[in-house]
């Protein structure tokens, strides 16, 4: 029985992922991806048009697999610090699965390929939008975020993870441990903030005292 076109495309994407993890973006070739998938090279051109289309499909596939997980986690009712710790746990999982390597390879590819850059930015905007919603929740519960807007806090957290991932992938054990520790330490700040009583509202603060 012939394989369905969708199954063939999925098999090619999975093969491209394996090749990307093994060789990096620069050495990724459609011929090797086709050989790994066990299909003719023409199938890659039929389904994806070429290397760029294959890479974009791979990135979309990876994002679709994980974005729902993040939405569920950030949208849960557990304390903010526990959600942040879960995000750090997910980082460990995504490093082990190869997702982080795929994302970082795509970020690097986007420096010289506008189409890839736009796809990567769209993915990152999705993550940052989730983080901003959590930052707004923190602002509502704890009060002022200091000199930062919720969007700026989201950007700083997002950049911290992206930078931490890049450093960890360089493979130096001591530096990787420092990066992981630094990221997890932010959770301690969030936990400390959640342990404090809610700030008084302006209305409560402005309420006049009763005369004796």
N, C-alpha and C positions, 0 to 999 in steps of 0.2 A: 504493500500500500504506500502511495506517495505521501511524503511529509507535507503538512499544510504550510502555506507560505509564512504564516505567523510563527510557526514552530521553527522554520528555517531561519527567519530573522532573529529570533530569540537565541538560537544556537550560535549564530554569527556574533551577536553582541557578547555573549558569554565567552566566546573564543577571543574576541578583541580585548576583553577585560583581562583574561589570562596573559595575553601577549603584552599588554600595557604594564601589568604588574611585574612581568619578567624582564622587559627590555626598556620600559619608559616610552614616552610619547615620541621622542625623536627617532627611535628605531622601529616604531610601530609601522608595519606594512600591511596593506590589504591582502597581499599574496599569502603572508604567513598566517594572518587571521583566517583566510579561507582554508588553508591547509589544516590548521588546528580544528576548524569546525567541520572539516571533511566535506567541503562543498566546492564547486568550481568557482574560480575568481569572478566569473560573470554574475554569480548570485549576489555578491557584495555590491556590484554596480547596479544590479536590478533593484535591490532593496534600499540601498543607501546612496547611490550615486558616486561614491568614492570614499576616500579616507576621512574627509571632513564630515560628511554626512554620517558615517559610521561612528565617529567620535561623539558627535552631537547626540546621536541616538543612545549611545552608551551612557552619556552623562544624564540624559533625561530618564533613562531606565534606573540608574543609581538613585537619583533624586526622588523618583516616584516611590521607590522601595522604602525610603527612610523618612520622608517628610511627614507622612501620616503618624509615624511613631513619635516624632517630636511634637506634633500638634496634640496628641493624646497626653503626653507627659506634661507639657507646659500648661495644658488646659485642666489639669487635675486639681483637686482640692487639698492636696497635701501641702505642708509648709513650703515656702519659697526655697529655703535652704536645702530641703530634701530634693526638690526639683532640680536645683543646681547640682547637687551631688550626683543625681541620676544622669545629668548631662555629662558630667565628668566620667561616669561609668560607661556611658555610650561612646565617649571618645576612645576609651580602651577597646571596646568592642569593634569600633569602626577602624581603628588601627589594625587590629588583628584580622579583620575581614578584607582589608585592602581598600576600603572605601576612601579613607583619608588620602592614600597614595593616588588614587584615581583623581580625586578632587584637586590635589596639589599639582598633578601633572597637567590637568586641564587649565588651572590658573596660569601656569607657565606657558602653555600653548596659546592662551588668550592674549599674551603680550604681543604676538605677531600675527594673530588671526582674529579679525574683527568678529566673525560669526561665532567663533568659540567664546570670545570674550563676552559677547552679549548673552550667550546661553549661561555662562558661569555667573555673570552678574544677576541674571534673573533668578538663578538658584540661591545666590547669596541674599538677594533682596527678600526672598521667602523666609530664610532663616532670621534675618534681621527684623522682619515684621513680627515674627513670633516673639523674639526677644524684647522688642519694644512694647508689646502688649503686657509682658511680664513686668517690665520696668514701670509701666503706667500703674499696674496693680500695686507695686511697691510704693509708688509715690502717693497713691490714695490711702494706703494703710499706714505708712510711716511718716508721711509729710514730705517736705522738700528734699530733693536729690542734690542739694548744694548748688554749685554753679552749672550743673548739667541738666539738660532736658532728658526726657525718657528716650528719645531717639539717639541722643549722644551716648547715654549709658549703654543702650543696645549695641551701638557701633563699637564702643570700647570693649565690651565683653566679646562680641563677635571677632574683632581683630585680635584679641588676646588668644582665642582658641585657634584662629588661623595661623597666627605666628607661632604658637606653641606646637601645633601640628608640624609646621615646617621644620622647627628645631628638632623635634623628636625624630622625624624621618631622616635627619642627618646621621643618626645612629650612635652618637656619643652618649654612653650610659649616664655619666655624671650630669651632663647638661640636660639630658632628657628627664632625669629625676627632678632636677630643679624646676624645669618647665611644668611638670605634672604637679609638683608641690605648690608652686605659685598659683596655678589655676585652681586647685582645690582650696587654697587658703581664702580665696574670695568667698567660698561658701561659709567660712567661719564668720566673716563680717556680716553676711546676710543673716546667719543664725543669731548673732549678737543683736542685730537690729530687730529681729522678730521677737526677741526676748524682752525688749523694752516695752513699757506701756505706750499705748497710742497717744500721740500728742494732743493737747487740748485744742479744740477748735477756736477759731477767732471769736465766735459767738460766746463760747464759754468764758474765754479770757476777758472779753469786754463786759461781762455781766457785772453790774455794780454791786458792791458789798452792801449788806443790810446795815443800816445805822443802829447803833446800840441804844 
